[in-house]
Amino acid sequence: MKLQDPAWGNQICWSCVVHQADYVKGQIDRFAKYWEENGGEAGKEERFVEMGEEYRLSYEKDDALRDVHWRVFNELGEANNRTCKVVNYFKCSYGEKRQELVDNGLLADKIWQHIEWYDRHWVDDHAFTPSASELKWYHYGEASIIDVTSFDDIVKAIEDGRFDRIVEEHERYMKEARRETSGHPD
């Protein structure tokens, strides 16, 4: 493999905050286009009436989560509305900033992983019941720590230390759950 192999350069870019923000923005744009082609807000409202209130709430939460996901990469990760069509680390349009963008992407992705884990383990979606052996890792009914649908609350939680509790519990879960499933002490 050559030092600047395009496949390797492409793979490195998967961690870039610009690439990740582009991907999530693409998801947001696909949903917007779908509704634009299917009746806009009136079409969406018609679907909500047809499917019921639980569907509406689930859709609205998912829609808000897509926006928060994008903002984590775009604002916290500092993609700052940049885009990239090169997707090759060795030919990066952002030159000297390329490693910083990859590092920011790795950090933003870690933040997003904690948010997703928190959402699965604190917010009861009524569609999933954890197994008895996993139940200790679920905090349904406990007071919430963050509002996963509010980017501003997530930023505030990072600043005021609430997010640290999520990170600590997630890391403890990863360590202990791996030990429990592998049968080996760490």
TORBA-60667 format. One record per residue (C-alpha): x, y, z; residue number from 1; residue in one letter. Coordinates in Angstrom, 2 decimals. Layout:
<pts>
+---------+---------+---------+-----+---------+
|      px |      py |      pz | num | residuo |
+---------+---------+---------+-----+---------+
|       X |       Y |       Z | NUM |       a |
...
+---------+---------+---------+-----+---------+
</pts>
This chain:
<pts>
+---------+---------+---------+-----+---------+
|      px |      py |      pz | num | residuo |
+---------+---------+---------+-----+---------+
|    0.00 |    0.00 |    0.00 |   1 |       m |
|    1.33 |    3.42 |   -0.94 |   2 |       k |
|    1.67 |    5.96 |    1.83 |   3 |       l |
|   -1.03 |    8.18 |    0.32 |   4 |       q |
|   -3.36 |    5.42 |   -0.84 |   5 |       d |
|   -6.75 |    6.94 |   -1.83 |   6 |       p |
|   -8.67 |    4.18 |   -0.03 |   7 |       a |
|   -6.75 |    4.90 |    3.18 |   8 |       w |
|   -7.26 |    8.66 |    2.68 |   9 |       g |
|  -10.99 |    8.06 |    2.24 |  10 |       n |
|  -11.18 |    5.92 |    5.37 |  11 |       q |
|   -9.46 |    8.57 |    7.48 |  12 |       i |
|  -12.05 |   11.09 |    6.28 |  13 |       c |
|  -14.90 |    9.07 |    7.73 |  14 |       w |
|  -13.86 |   10.51 |   11.09 |  15 |       s |
|  -13.64 |   14.10 |    9.81 |  16 |       c |
|  -16.18 |   16.41 |   11.39 |  17 |       v |
|  -16.97 |   17.97 |    7.99 |  18 |       v |
|  -17.71 |   14.56 |    6.47 |  19 |       h |
|  -19.86 |   13.54 |    9.44 |  20 |       q |
|  -21.78 |   16.83 |    9.47 |  21 |       a |
|  -22.34 |   16.46 |    5.70 |  22 |       d |
|  -23.75 |   12.98 |    6.23 |  23 |       y |
|  -26.23 |   14.05 |    8.92 |  24 |       v |
|  -27.22 |   17.15 |    6.93 |  25 |       k |
|  -27.94 |   14.81 |    4.02 |  26 |       g |
|  -30.35 |   12.86 |    6.22 |  27 |       q |
|  -32.10 |   16.08 |    7.24 |  28 |       i |
|  -32.33 |   17.17 |    3.61 |  29 |       d |
|  -33.74 |   13.77 |    2.52 |  30 |       r |
|  -36.59 |   14.07 |    5.04 |  31 |       f |
|  -37.28 |   17.66 |    3.99 |  32 |       a |
|  -37.37 |   16.62 |    0.34 |  33 |       k |
|  -39.66 |   13.69 |    1.11 |  34 |       y |
|  -42.20 |   15.93 |    2.83 |  35 |       w |
|  -41.86 |   18.59 |    0.13 |  36 |       e |
|  -42.78 |   15.94 |   -2.45 |  37 |       e |
|  -45.56 |   14.49 |   -0.27 |  38 |       n |
|  -47.73 |   17.44 |    0.67 |  39 |       g |
|  -45.41 |   19.49 |    2.86 |  40 |       g |
|  -46.65 |   20.37 |    6.34 |  41 |       e |
|  -50.24 |   19.52 |    5.38 |  42 |       a |
|  -49.12 |   16.07 |    4.19 |  43 |       g |
|  -47.15 |   15.54 |    7.37 |  44 |       k |
|  -50.15 |   16.58 |    9.49 |  45 |       e |
|  -52.40 |   14.21 |    7.54 |  46 |       e |
|  -49.96 |   11.36 |    8.22 |  47 |       r |
|  -49.89 |   12.22 |   11.92 |  48 |       f |
|  -53.69 |   12.13 |   12.12 |  49 |       v |
|  -53.73 |    8.80 |   10.26 |  50 |       e |
|  -51.00 |    7.18 |   12.37 |  51 |       m |
|  -51.89 |    8.63 |   15.76 |  52 |       g |
|  -50.36 |   10.73 |   18.49 |  53 |       e |
|  -47.65 |    8.20 |   19.43 |  54 |       e |
|  -46.38 |    8.28 |   15.83 |  55 |       y |
|  -46.38 |   12.10 |   15.88 |  56 |       r |
|  -44.38 |   12.22 |   19.09 |  57 |       l |
|  -41.91 |    9.63 |   17.82 |  58 |       s |
|  -41.46 |   11.42 |   14.49 |  59 |       y |
|  -41.05 |   14.83 |   16.13 |  60 |       e |
|  -38.45 |   13.41 |   18.53 |  61 |       k |
|  -36.54 |   11.73 |   15.69 |  62 |       d |
|  -36.68 |   14.96 |   13.67 |  63 |       d |
|  -35.32 |   16.95 |   16.62 |  64 |       a |
|  -32.59 |   14.35 |   17.21 |  65 |       l |
|  -31.42 |   14.65 |   13.59 |  66 |       r |
|  -31.10 |   18.40 |   14.08 |  67 |       d |
|  -29.22 |   17.98 |   17.37 |  68 |       v |
|  -26.98 |   15.34 |   15.79 |  69 |       h |
|  -26.06 |   17.74 |   12.99 |  70 |       w |
|  -25.46 |   20.61 |   15.41 |  71 |       r |
|  -23.13 |   18.46 |   17.54 |  72 |       v |
|  -20.89 |   18.02 |   14.48 |  73 |       f |
|  -21.48 |   21.41 |   12.91 |  74 |       n |
|  -21.24 |   23.60 |   16.02 |  75 |       e |
|  -19.53 |   21.65 |   18.80 |  76 |       l |
|  -17.25 |   19.87 |   16.34 |  77 |       g |
|  -16.74 |   23.11 |   14.43 |  78 |       e |
|  -17.60 |   21.87 |   10.93 |  79 |       a |
|  -19.10 |   25.37 |   10.64 |  80 |       n |
|  -21.23 |   24.62 |    7.56 |  81 |       n |
|  -18.19 |   23.49 |    5.58 |  82 |       r |
|  -18.64 |   20.75 |    3.02 |  83 |       t |
|  -16.30 |   18.38 |    1.25 |  84 |       c |
|  -16.52 |   16.49 |   -2.00 |  85 |       k |
|  -12.88 |   15.31 |   -1.98 |  86 |       v |
|  -13.13 |   12.77 |    0.89 |  87 |       v |
|   -9.42 |   11.99 |    0.74 |  88 |       n |
|   -7.32 |   13.01 |    3.71 |  89 |       y |
|   -4.22 |   13.36 |    1.54 |  90 |       f |
|   -5.93 |   15.79 |   -0.84 |  91 |       k |
|   -7.98 |   17.63 |    1.78 |  92 |       c |
|   -9.40 |   20.98 |    0.71 |  93 |       s |
|   -8.74 |   22.30 |    4.20 |  94 |       y |
|   -4.97 |   21.73 |    4.07 |  95 |       g |
|   -3.29 |   22.18 |    7.44 |  96 |       e |
|   -6.63 |   21.99 |    9.25 |  97 |       k |
|   -7.26 |   18.42 |    8.11 |  98 |       r |
|   -5.96 |   16.69 |   11.25 |  99 |       q |
|   -7.83 |   19.13 |   13.49 | 100 |       e |
|  -11.03 |   18.32 |   11.57 | 101 |       l |
|  -10.46 |   14.59 |   12.07 | 102 |       v |
|   -9.73 |   15.09 |   15.78 | 103 |       d |
|  -12.84 |   17.27 |   16.15 | 104 |       n |
|  -14.87 |   14.62 |   14.36 | 105 |       g |
|  -13.67 |   11.92 |   16.73 | 106 |       l |
|  -14.56 |   14.08 |   19.75 | 107 |       l |
|  -17.97 |   15.10 |   18.38 | 108 |       a |
|  -18.73 |   11.47 |   17.55 | 109 |       d |
|  -17.84 |   10.47 |   21.12 | 110 |       k |
|  -20.22 |   13.13 |   22.46 | 111 |       i |
|  -22.95 |   11.87 |   20.13 | 112 |       w |
|  -22.38 |    8.25 |   21.24 | 113 |       q |
|  -22.91 |    9.32 |   24.86 | 114 |       h |
|  -26.12 |   11.15 |   23.89 | 115 |       i |
|  -27.47 |    8.12 |   22.02 | 116 |       e |
|  -26.57 |    5.81 |   24.89 | 117 |       w |
|  -28.25 |    8.12 |   27.37 | 118 |       y |
|  -31.38 |    8.29 |   25.22 | 119 |       d |
|  -31.63 |    4.48 |   25.03 | 120 |       r |
|  -30.97 |    3.99 |   28.75 | 121 |       h |
|  -32.92 |    6.87 |   30.34 | 122 |       w |
|  -35.81 |    7.57 |   28.00 | 123 |       v |
|  -38.42 |    4.79 |   27.87 | 124 |       d |
|  -39.69 |    4.53 |   24.31 | 125 |       d |
|  -42.20 |    1.78 |   25.21 | 126 |       h |
|  -41.07 |   -0.25 |   22.18 | 127 |       a |
|  -38.16 |   -1.95 |   23.91 | 128 |       f |
|  -37.92 |   -3.90 |   27.14 | 129 |       t |
|  -34.42 |   -4.62 |   28.41 | 130 |       p |
|  -33.60 |   -8.13 |   29.56 | 131 |       s |
|  -33.51 |   -8.79 |   33.29 | 132 |       a |
|  -29.72 |   -9.02 |   33.24 | 133 |       s |
|  -29.49 |   -5.59 |   31.54 | 134 |       e |
|  -32.16 |   -3.86 |   33.64 | 135 |       l |
|  -29.65 |   -2.32 |   36.05 | 136 |       k |
|  -28.33 |   -0.19 |   33.17 | 137 |       w |
|  -31.70 |    1.37 |   32.40 | 138 |       y |
|  -32.93 |    4.39 |   34.32 | 139 |       h |
|  -36.53 |    4.60 |   33.14 | 140 |       y |
|  -38.62 |    6.71 |   35.45 | 141 |       g |
|  -35.62 |    8.50 |   36.96 | 142 |       e |
|  -35.28 |   12.24 |   36.62 | 143 |       a |
|  -33.80 |   13.18 |   33.27 | 144 |       s |
|  -30.32 |   14.64 |   33.07 | 145 |       i |
|  -30.54 |   16.24 |   29.63 | 146 |       i |
|  -33.15 |   16.88 |   26.98 | 147 |       d |
|  -31.73 |   15.00 |   23.98 | 148 |       v |
|  -33.93 |   17.04 |   21.65 | 149 |       t |
|  -32.40 |   20.34 |   22.79 | 150 |       s |
|  -28.94 |   21.22 |   21.53 | 151 |       f |
|  -28.84 |   24.18 |   23.93 | 152 |       d |
|  -29.55 |   21.92 |   26.92 | 153 |       d |
|  -26.79 |   19.52 |   25.83 | 154 |       i |
|  -24.28 |   22.38 |   25.57 | 155 |       v |
|  -25.39 |   23.67 |   28.97 | 156 |       k |
|  -25.07 |   20.14 |   30.43 | 157 |       a |
|  -21.51 |   19.89 |   29.11 | 158 |       i |
|  -20.69 |   23.24 |   30.72 | 159 |       e |
|  -22.41 |   22.64 |   34.07 | 160 |       d |
|  -21.18 |   19.05 |   34.56 | 161 |       g |
|  -24.46 |   17.14 |   34.08 | 162 |       r |
|  -23.02 |   15.52 |   30.96 | 163 |       f |
|  -20.16 |   14.09 |   33.06 | 164 |       d |
|  -22.68 |   11.87 |   34.88 | 165 |       r |
|  -23.80 |   10.39 |   31.55 | 166 |       i |
|  -20.22 |    9.81 |   30.44 | 167 |       v |
|  -19.31 |    8.14 |   33.74 | 168 |       e |
|  -22.35 |    5.83 |   33.63 | 169 |       e |
|  -21.77 |    4.99 |   29.96 | 170 |       h |
|  -18.11 |    4.19 |   30.54 | 171 |       e |
|  -18.98 |    2.08 |   33.59 | 172 |       r |
|  -21.59 |    0.27 |   31.49 | 173 |       y |
|  -19.07 |   -0.38 |   28.69 | 174 |       m |
|  -16.52 |   -1.75 |   31.12 | 175 |       k |
|  -18.86 |   -3.85 |   33.25 | 176 |       e |
|  -21.17 |   -5.07 |   30.48 | 177 |       a |
|  -18.17 |   -6.20 |   28.43 | 178 |       r |
|  -16.80 |   -8.03 |   31.46 | 179 |       r |
|  -20.20 |   -9.66 |   32.08 | 180 |       e |
|  -20.63 |  -10.81 |   28.48 | 181 |       t |
|  -17.04 |  -11.94 |   27.96 | 182 |       s |
|  -16.76 |  -13.69 |   31.31 | 183 |       g |
|  -13.31 |  -12.15 |   31.78 | 184 |       h |
|  -12.27 |   -9.52 |   34.26 | 185 |       p |
|  -10.78 |   -6.38 |   32.72 | 186 |       d |
+---------+---------+---------+-----+---------+
</pts>
